[in-house]
Amino acid sequence: MKKQIAIALAAAALMWAADEKKSITGTITDSMCGADHTAMKIKPDEKCIKECLKMGFKYALWDGRTVWALSDQKTPAKFAAKKVTVTGTVDESKQTIQVDSMVAAK
């Protein structure tokens, strides 16, 4: 019985750690180009992001290490290629953010 309780507590701790609210600062990009827009040969980056969206890709956040998928696909439109701080529930294993808020970074 003690072993089952320990396993249940460990599973709960892992689920809690996987989905954690936090703020991440980075640049709004798209899910195809991520950190580097040179392959598309479209300048500036904001225009490249818009072209990638027309092809069906999604807005994303590049934090300098990871390209994060964003649940909110409307708010990033006004921040394309700009630095923002996104706050929400982060799932590091899936590299996703369930967005609560997005503001221009200072």
C-alpha positions as CSV (number, residue, x, y, z in Angstrom):
1,M,0.0,0.0,0.0
2,K,2.8,2.4,0.9
3,K,4.4,1.7,-2.5
4,Q,1.2,2.6,-4.4
5,I,0.9,5.8,-2.5
6,A,4.6,6.7,-3.3
7,I,4.0,5.9,-7.0
8,A,0.8,8.1,-7.0
9,L,2.7,11.0,-5.4
10,A,5.6,10.7,-7.8
11,A,3.2,10.7,-10.8
12,A,1.4,13.7,-9.4
13,A,4.8,15.5,-8.9
14,L,5.8,14.7,-12.5
15,M,2.5,16.0,-13.9
16,W,2.9,19.2,-11.8
17,A,6.4,19.7,-13.0
18,A,5.5,19.2,-16.7
19,D,2.9,22.0,-16.7
20,E,4.2,25.0,-14.9
21,K,3.2,28.6,-15.1
22,K,6.1,30.9,-16.0
23,S,7.1,33.8,-18.1
24,I,9.5,33.4,-21.1
25,T,11.0,36.3,-23.0
26,G,11.9,35.9,-26.6
27,T,11.1,36.9,-30.2
28,I,7.9,36.1,-32.0
29,T,8.7,34.0,-35.0
30,D,7.0,31.2,-37.0
31,S,7.1,27.4,-36.5
32,M,8.9,26.8,-39.8
33,C,11.8,29.3,-39.6
34,G,12.2,29.4,-35.8
35,A,15.4,31.3,-35.0
36,D,16.7,31.7,-38.6
37,H,14.8,33.2,-41.5
38,T,17.7,33.2,-44.0
39,A,16.5,30.0,-45.8
40,M,13.4,31.8,-47.0
41,K,15.4,34.7,-48.4
42,I,12.6,37.1,-47.5
43,K,13.5,40.3,-45.6
44,P,12.7,41.7,-43.1
45,D,11.9,38.9,-40.7
46,E,8.4,40.3,-40.1
47,K,7.6,39.8,-43.8
48,C,9.1,36.2,-43.7
49,I,6.9,35.3,-40.7
50,K,3.8,36.5,-42.5
51,E,4.7,34.5,-45.6
52,C,5.3,31.4,-43.5
53,L,1.8,31.9,-41.9
54,K,0.2,32.0,-45.4
55,M,1.8,28.6,-46.0
56,G,0.1,27.2,-42.9
57,F,2.8,27.5,-40.3
58,K,2.0,29.0,-36.9
59,Y,3.3,31.8,-34.7
60,A,6.0,30.6,-32.2
61,L,8.3,32.1,-29.6
62,W,12.1,31.8,-29.9
63,D,13.8,32.3,-26.5
64,G,17.4,31.9,-27.7
65,R,17.4,28.1,-27.2
66,T,13.9,26.7,-27.9
67,V,11.1,27.4,-30.4
68,W,7.9,27.3,-28.3
69,A,4.5,26.5,-29.9
70,L,1.9,29.1,-28.7
71,S,-1.7,28.4,-28.0
72,D,-2.7,32.0,-28.9
73,Q,-2.4,32.6,-32.6
74,K,-4.1,36.1,-32.6
75,T,-2.1,38.2,-30.2
76,P,1.4,37.4,-31.8
77,A,0.3,39.1,-35.1
78,K,1.0,42.5,-33.6
79,F,4.4,41.4,-32.3
80,A,5.8,39.5,-35.4
81,A,9.7,39.7,-35.2
82,K,9.5,41.7,-31.9
83,K,10.6,40.8,-28.4
84,V,7.9,39.8,-26.0
85,T,7.3,38.2,-22.6
86,V,4.8,35.4,-22.7
87,T,3.2,34.2,-19.5
88,G,1.4,30.9,-19.3
89,T,1.4,27.2,-18.6
90,V,4.6,25.8,-20.0
91,D,5.0,22.1,-21.0
92,E,8.8,21.7,-21.5
93,S,8.5,18.1,-22.8
94,K,6.2,19.3,-25.7
95,Q,7.8,22.7,-26.0
96,T,4.4,24.4,-25.8
97,I,3.0,27.4,-23.9
98,Q,-0.7,27.7,-23.1
99,V,-0.7,31.5,-23.3
100,D,-2.3,33.6,-20.5
101,S,-0.7,36.9,-21.6
102,M,1.8,38.4,-24.0
103,V,3.3,41.9,-23.7
104,A,6.2,43.8,-25.4
105,A,9.4,43.1,-23.6
106,K,11.2,45.9,-21.9
